[in-house]
Amino acid sequence: MKAGLGVSTRGLVHIYRAEGHDVAALSGVDLVVDPGEVVGLLGPSGAGKSTLLTLFGGLMRPSAGRVRVGEHELSTMTEPELDRFRAADVGIILQGAVRNLLPYLTARQNVEFAQRSAVRAGRGVPAAGEVLELVGLGHAATAPLDSLPPGQLQLAALAVSLASRPGLLLGDEPTSQLHHTSRDVVLDALHRVNEEWGTTIVVVTHDPDVAARLPRTVTIRDGRVGSEGRAGEEYAVVSADGSLPLPAAAVDAFPPGALVRVHHVDGVWTLIPQVGGSSDD
């Protein structure tokens, strides 16, 4: 049976054209997600979170740098190879449950429809009922979709993304349109998928309550990894060029252009702002 797939990027850059100008959505992202991890991507709108998720799924090619998922080097794969990768190894939950579902089919039929290409290719897939039970929707497998409340529709969308039992599950704000009770049910389902199948899960979220339930968070700022959160602690992340993005709470103490003395004693590095000093003096 499949296990979770690791993800890694090196010097990842993505540039797109907007109103006649080049815009850097990602500006050199170095990131490693271990097989079986659950990771949340945080950051302000426009920071590059959804772009990064799209590149993980092989839906776009980076402008520069490398993206690796499991044994697949996505940046060098052909389109047919990427098609096979997306069909077999990655599941994607688009923002808004209905975008993931065919409204005239039941939840079970939606999962079975999503499995058709895998079945035709001779790949083994779990029974649709097994997938629905895993996400907590077994009792509503044959109910019309228009009879399901929003939380259960999101569970149906989750089940569809898991139809081929992918090693990597990507979710673009999968709880953003839910009230807190339904949100928590969907989060429980995601954790259950991770625990029982070992699936690697990466989700984009703006919700601090969602982030608090994830074992690891990565904050994207200005197209780069700005910080990480693990077990409730926030860590700055050194970039490949040696720069150190400061946590948002520290920016007031170290404004742009501030002079900072770097002090090293007994293995401890301390940053000391110089009062009244700036690089322009």
N, C-alpha and C positions, 0 to 999 in steps of 0.2 A: 504493500500500500504506500501511497505517496506520503512524504514528510514535508515539513515546511521548507521553503526555498530562501536562501540568504540573498540579500541585495547589497550591492556596493556601487558607489560612484567615485570617480576620480576626476577632479578638475572640470566638473560638469558645467557647461555653458549653453544657454539657449537664448537666441536673439530672434525677435520677430519684428515685422514692419508695422508701424501704426502711424497713419497720417503722414506718410512720406519719411518717417524717421525710424532708425533702428532703436529698438528698446530691448535692453537686457533683462529678461525675466529671471535668469539664473546667471550668476557671475563667478562660478568656480566652486561648486558644491562638492565637498568630500564627506561621504557618509557611509557607514556600514550598519546594516540591519542583519542580525544573526538569524539563522534558521529557527523558526518557532517563536520569534519575538512578537510582541504587540507594541506598536509605536504610533504615537499621535504626532501629526505635523501641525504646528501652531504658527501664528504670526498674523500681522495685519493683512487686510485685503490688498492684493497686488504684490505681495512679497515673493510669490513664486511657488507656493505650496501646491496648488493644483497642477501647475506645469510640471513640477517634480513628480507628482503622482502619475501624470500622463506619460512621462518618459519611463517610469518604472514599468508601466503596462505595455510598452512598445508601441504606443499609439502615435508617437512622434519621434523623430530622430533629433538628437542634440546637435547644436551648432559646433560644439567641440567637447572633448572629454569622453569619458567612458561610463557606460552603465552595464552592470553585470547582474543577472538574476540566475541563481543556481549556477549551472554550467554554461549558460547562454551569455555571450557578449553581444548585447543588443545593438550596439553602435555599428557592428560589422555584418549583421545578419541581412540576408536578402528579404524582399517582401514575402515570398512564399514561406520562408523560414519563420518570419515574424507572425504570419497568419497561423502557422502550426503552434507556435509558442503561445499565442493568445488563446487559442482554442483549448489547449491542453493544460497549461501551467498557471494561468492567471485568471482570477475572477474580479470583476469590476462592478461596484455599486455606484451608479450615477446619482447625483443629487436630485432628490424627489423620487419617491417610490414608483410613481406611475410611469416614469421614463424607462424603468427596467422591466415592465410587464406588458403583456398583451391583454387588454381589458376584457376581451370576449372569451378568455380561457380561465379555468380555475387555477388555483395555486399549483396543484399537482400537474395539470396540463402544461402550465408555464415551465415548470422544471423539466418535464419530459421533452418539451419543444427545445429547450436549451441544450439537451443532451443529444439531439439528433445527429449532429455532425460527428461527435465522438463515437456514437454507436456505429455510424456508417464507416468510420475509419477503423473499427475493430478495437477501440480502446474500452477498457472496463470502466463502468460508471456505477456509483451507488444507486440503489433503488430510490425513486422519487420520494416514496413514503419515508425512507430512512432520513433523507435530507430534511424533509419537513418536520419530522419528529425532533431532529437535532436542534433546529432553530426554535422549536416550541409551537409549531403550527400544524401538527399532525391532526388535531381535532377539526381543523377548518380546511382540510386538503381539497375537498370537493365543493366548497361553498363558492358562490359567485363572488368575484372580486368586489363588485359594487356593494356587497353586503358587509365587507370587512372594514373595521375602523382603521384609522391611519397607522397605528402601531402594528397591527397585523399585516397591513399592506407592506410596511417596511420589512417585516419578517419574510413575507413572500418574495420581496426583491432580494433579500439576503439569500434565501434558498436558491433562487435562480442563479445568483453569482457563484454558488457552491455546487452547481449541477454536475460539473465534471470533476469534483473534488480537487480544486487547484492547490498548488503548493503555496501560492501567494494570493492574498485577498486585499484589494485596494478599495477604499471607501471614501467618496467625496462628500463629507458632511452627512453621514447616514442618519443622524438623529436631529438635524437642524429644524425639521418641520414638526417635531413631536413635543407634546407636553412632558413634564418630568417623569411621570409614571411610565408612559410608553417608551420614553428615552431609556430609562433604566432597564426595561425588559429587553430592548434591542442590545444594549451593552452586555447584559447577562448572556444573551445568545452569542454574541461575538466571543466572549471569554470562553463559553462552552465549546464553540468550534475550535478555538485555539487549544483548549485542554484535551479534547477528545480526538481531534484529528491532527494536532500539531501544526496547523496552518499558520504561516507567517501573515500577520495582519498589519497594514499601514492605513491609517485613516486621517483625513483632514478634518479639523474641528476648530470652531471659534468659541466653543462652550467650555468655560473653566471647570464646570462640574464634570463634564466628560473627561477633560484632561486629568482631573484629579483621580479618576478611576483607571487610568492607563499606567502601566509600570514604567514606561519611558516616554518622554515627549521631546521633540526637537523643534525649536523655534527658528523659523526662517525669517531673516530680516534683510531687506535690500538684495535679495537673490543669493544670500549666503546663509550657512548655518550660524546663527547668532548665539544660541545657548541650548543646553539640554537640561531636562529635569529627570531625576531618577530618585525614586523612593522619597519624594517630597523635597528633595534638595535641588537647587538650581546650580548649573555649572556653565561657565564660559567655555567656548571651544576655540582652540588656536587654529587659525587658517593656515593654508599651505605656505603663504608668504610670511608667516610669523605674526600677523596681526591678531589682536585679541578683542573681539567685539564685547563690549561691556553689557551686563544686564541692564535692563531699562531703569531699575532703581538706582543704579550707580552713575547714570549719565550726568545728573546734576552736579555731582562731585568732580566729574572729569569732562568739562565742556570741550567742544572742538577747539583745538589750538592750545589747550592747557599743557603746561610743562609738568611732567610726572617723573619723580625720582624712583628708580627701581632698586630696591634694597634686598640683599640676600644674606641671611644669617641662618646657619645650621639647617640648610635645606629648605628654608621657608622664604618665599619671595613675597615682598610687600610693595605695593604701589602707593607712593606718597605724593599727593598733589602739592605743588609749590604755590603757596598763596601769593597772588598778584603776578605770577609769572605766566608768560605765554610764549609760544614759538615765534611771535612777531616782535618781541622786545629786542 
